[in-house]
Amino acid sequence: MSDRAKSLADRRIVVTRRTDQASRLIRLLEERGAVVLKVPATAIGPPEEPAPLDEALLGLDRFDWIVFTSANAVEAVRDRLAVLGLGLLARGPRVASVGPATTGALGRAFPGDRVDLEPEADYRAAGLLEAFEAHGCSGARVLIPVSSRGRQELPSGLRELGAEVTVATAYTTTEPPGLAETVRRCVDQGFDAATFAAPSAVQAFAKAAGAGAQGLPAVVIGPTTEVAAREALFDVLAIASPSTADGLVAALERALSDSRSRG
């Protein structure tokens, strides 16, 4: 085994993304010797009212852009388009993605379609806004499929840049059954760090942990998730850069190597 593969040997790492979306992260951690604790903190379901999304998708040719900010949004739109008997590229809008993970999901969901705009490095709403500002979007009609807990930073920012923005709930974000028991068992048994890729996962994990959330070690995928983790009183050890699975692993290696050397 190489030195790199041993970098997280016997470290107990909690992965809070759904297992089907965290396969690369889990593989990278296991390759480095980590003990992976799979604790999906959120579950995804259809929107309570699908009509607004259906209306937007049936009129996709009215939009200049469709903007995806998560793999969940990609998968939700893919599934709804299939129900409606539609495709993405054939309906005309250009495609924007918040970053590599979402772009990868787009490639799997819509083979042959291309991503027209993506941030160069800052894989979050702020980076996507910068990309749109540089590209120009004044007067553009933009559709953003979002979670039921979707944030307003991107829609508001695009409107400030002059875009006409339609936001449609594409999926609901809920807490999976038994989360509280699973999280409390993890806290009781102890772990070296929990990884978080979205504020919703932070909030669900913190709620499940209750008073035990304070001081829990966390490594987060980016600044937005960092804010949520600090608000939950987690001990944020590191922030991924770039905001990808590889970035999370590198951040874990740095943070836990530092803690081991201090110990």
N, C-alpha and C positions, 0 to 999 in steps of 0.2 A: 504494500500500500504506500502511495506517495505521501510526502509531507502535506500536500494540499488536501489529500483525501482524509488526513487525520486532523484537519484543522478544527473540526467540531466534534471530535471523538467523545462519545458518552454524554454530550450536552443534550439536555432535554428541551426540545423546541416545540412550542405549540404553533400549529398552523390553523388559522381561523377562516381561511377561504374554503369554499366548497371543494371537496376532494377532486371532482371532475375538472375544476378550474385551476387546481394547485398542483397538477401532476409534475410540472417541471420543477417547481419549488421543492416538492417532496423528494424528487429524484436527486436534486443537487445537494440537499441536506443529508440524505442517506449516503450519498457517495463520499461525503466528508465525515461520516461516522456518527452523525447525530441520531438521537432517539427522537423520532417524530411522533408527536401527540396530535392526532387529527381531531380538531374541535370546530367544525363548521359553525360559525356564529350567526349566520343568516340563512334563510331559505327564500327561494324565489317562487312567485306564483303569478297568475295572470292578473291583469288590472280588474278592479271591481266593476268598472264601467268601460268596456272596450270600444264603445261607439266613437269617441273622439280620435283614438288611434286609427280605427278603421277608416274613418272619414279622411284623415290625413293621408293614409297609405293609398286609398282609392284615388286620391287626387295628387299623387306624387309628382305628376308632370307640372303641377303649379309651382313647385319649389325649385329653387336654384341649388340648394344644399340640403343634405341630410347629415346631421352631426351625431356621432356616436361617442359617448364618454365612458363606456364600459363594455366588457364582453357580455354582461347580462342584457344590456340594451340590444346588442347585435343579435343575440339568440332569440330574444323576445320578438324583435321585428321579423327575423327570418321565419319564426313559427307562425306569426300572424299573416305574413305575406303568403305562406303556403296555404293557410286556411282560405284566404281570399283569392287564391289562384293567380298571384302576381309574382313578378320578379323585380329585382332592384334596378339593374342597369337599364332594362328596357323602358323604365318609366322616366329616366332622364336626369335626375338630380346628381350633382357632383357629391362626392363623399368626403367628409372630414372625420378624422380619428384623433382621440386625445393622446395616443401613444402606442408603443409596440404591442402590448398585450391586446389592446382593442383591435389594432390592425391585424394581428394574427387571427383573432376571432372572425374578423371580416373575411379574411382569406379562406377560412374553413367554411364559413356560412355561405359565401357568395363567390365560389371559384370563378376566376376570370374577370371579376370586377376589380377596379383599381381604387386605391385611396388617393385622392387628389390633394389633400392637405393634412399635415401632421406637424406638431411642434418639433423643432430641431433637438431640444434637450429637456425642456421643462414639461413633463408629461402630466399636466393637470389643466384645470380650466384656465388659469392665468397664462400658461404657455400657449394654449390653443387660441386664446384671445389675441396674443401677440402675433401668432401666425396669421390670423384673419386680418388684423390691422395692417400687417405688411402686405398681404395679398390684396386687400381692399374688399369690402362687403357692403358698402353703402347702397341701399336700395335692394339688396338681395333678399329673397324670400327663403327663410331657413326653418327647417323642421328639426326639433330636438326630441327624440324619444327618451324618456327619463324613468327613473324609479318613482314609486309613490312617495319616497323621501327625498326627491331630487332637490338639489341646491339651486339657488337663484343667480349665482355669480356669473355663469356663462350666458344665460338668456339676457340678463340685465346688461352685461358687458357688450354683447352683440347689438343690442338695441342702441346703446350709446354710440356704437360705431355706425349706426344708420341702417341696420338690418331690420327686416320685418320678421319677427320670430314667432313661431308656433311651437308650443310645448305640449307634448302628448304623453300621458302616463302609459308606459309600455309594459310595466310589471310592478308587482308589489314586493316589498322587502319585509319579511317577517322573521320571527325567531323560531328556530326548529324545536319540535317537542323534546323535552328532556334536557334542554340546554343548561338550565340552572344546576341540575344534578351533575352533569358532566364537567362544567366549569368548576364547581366547588370541589369535586374530586381532584381535578388537576391542581387547584390551589393547595389543597390539603397535602397532596403528594409532592408538590414542589416542581418547579421547572426553571430553566436558565433564562428563557425569554419567550414571549409570545409575539408572533408576527401578525401585523395588521395591514390590510391593503385597502381599507375603506373606513370612513368614520362610522358607518352603520354597524360594522363588525365591532369596533371599539365600544360603541354604546351598548350593544347587546351583551358583550362579554362583561363589561363593567356592571351592568344591571344584574346579570346572573351571579357575579361574584359578590355583590353586595358590599358590605363593609370591608371585605377582604381584598377589594380592588386596589385600595391605596397602597402605592409603592410597588405594585407588580411590575417586573421588568418587561419592557416592550421595545420592539424594533418595528419601525413603520415605513411605509412605502413612499411617503412624501409629506410635504408641509401641511396639507389640509388634514391628513390623518394624524399628523403630529399634534395639531391644535386640539383635536378631539381627544387624543390620548392624554395630553396634559390636563385638559378639563376634567377627565375622569380620574386624575391624580395618579396615573401610571408613572413609573420611572422610565422615561424614554431614553434608552441607551444609545440609539443611533437612528439615523434617517437614511434610507436607501438613496443612492445616487449612481446610476439612473434609477428611475422609479419602475423597476422590473424585478422579476424573480432573481435574476443574477445580482442585481443591485441589493436586494434584501439579504442574500446570502453573504455578499461581501461586507455589508454593514454588520451582520451578525459576527462574522469572523473578526472584524476590527474590534467590536465592542467586547466580545467575550475573550478575545486574546488580551485586551487591556485589563479586564477584570481578573483574568488568571494570573497575569504578571504582577498585578497589585497584591493578589492574594499570596 
